[in-house]
């Protein structure tokens, strides 16, 4: 203090006082206008991730709502009086490969710590949704498998050989642990392919379903749901077929026309679930990219609609606005967003912006009740793989080149954490205005405990200041370029 000129000492003292009162942010990222601003509360907690990775889900100085002073030219007005869709959760897939690397490549201490970081709403990011493959996908450790495999040329229409034994060493114990950590988790299940003997080509890799086995496939779903329920893993929703317009000989997949999906749901799956007292399990139609709205609309227009809760979408082609197209056509049916994968070698800041803009903001503003990314964990080689994506990236990477293995949280971890930790199942999206790409974009939610969550993105190349207005009070905030922030207040 003694080295500071007297006038400078006065200025510094005033700044210290203002900081103590919450009128100036000590980190430079947040703050309320200092001239004429009257803080009246409440305080909002602040969590930031910056594109340069200087802050990663890091708590910043709280901001205080108030009156007076000068608002920014960009004002986000939050209004919980207008509610939209409920939220089921945010998460990823505990694929066969993900379960393998978590179960086999980590010490028990590492495994326990990672599960807490992924699923605990207090010690971690609180993931609340797990989308589970029923059988092998393109991420399976030892090749293809279903829950009713028989020798080539044989069939099992009565499903005598049905068993979930494949899942008992790794997948089911990890699901049980996740649910113990966070009982709010919802499980969504679906096949990449039915058992090979149910298909016209006799292989899980591509080809068509043999409709003669639709009754067997419906019972296949029933037995799976019952077996998982007995293991303490209730399934919230199912889809008939992953990416039904993608048939490839490279990995488990199947072409299933919209008319066949409709027929199967209406005449087999829906009635079978009802007969087994499983009709509370939601059925999601479509389960493919944004570039096709005809498929889900066709299913929703058919007799299957009585059994279908809504449609689910992936990110790999098209535009997120397709979700609203289907919602507008069938307002009584809901929307889920269920798959998008990161890729190795991409840019952290670019991926943070893209995922925030298109998924956390774009998908939820276009009616999605969930955001689910792809693999929960993969190794340093983007695997183990089973004939599909060679450069996919998990939410976390487990690098086995060190002993013990090294766990790295990828950009997807921080993306999911910015909403999963704050907007809990049962929250509703609420009204807030947003600005165009390159400006401040946002989405808002209200939790069952009435707390409000606002997520904002600065996708531009320079810092931007904006105001958050709520109940005739506001605060100003400056967000660095290519960065995101979550505010929460009551």
Buried (B, 14 or more C-beta within 10 A) or exposed (E): EEEEEEEEEEEEEEBEEBBEEBBBBBEEBBBBBBEEBEBEEBBBBBBBBBBEEEBBBEEBBBBBBBEBBEBBEBBBBBBBEEBBBBBBBBBBBBBBBBBBBBBBBBEEEBBEBBBBBBBBBEEBBBBBBBBBBBBBBBBBBEEBBBBBBBEEEEBBBEBEEBEBEBBEEBBBBBBEBBBEBBEBBBBBBBBBBBBBBBBEBEBBBBBBBBBEBBBBBBBBBBBBBBBBEEBEBBBBBBBBBBBBBBBBEEBBBBBBBBEBBBBBBBBBBBBBBEEBEBBEBBBBBBBBBBEBBEBBBBBBEBEBBEBBBBBBBBBEEBEBEBBBBBBEEBEEBBBBBBBBBBEBEBEBBEBBBBBBBBBBBBBBBBBBBBBBBBBBBBBBBBBBBBBBBEEBBBBBBBBBEEEEBEBEBBBBBBBBBBBBBBBBBBBBBBEBEBBEEEBBBBBBBBBEEEBBBBBBBBBBEEEBBBBBBBEEBBBBBBBBBBBBBBBBBE
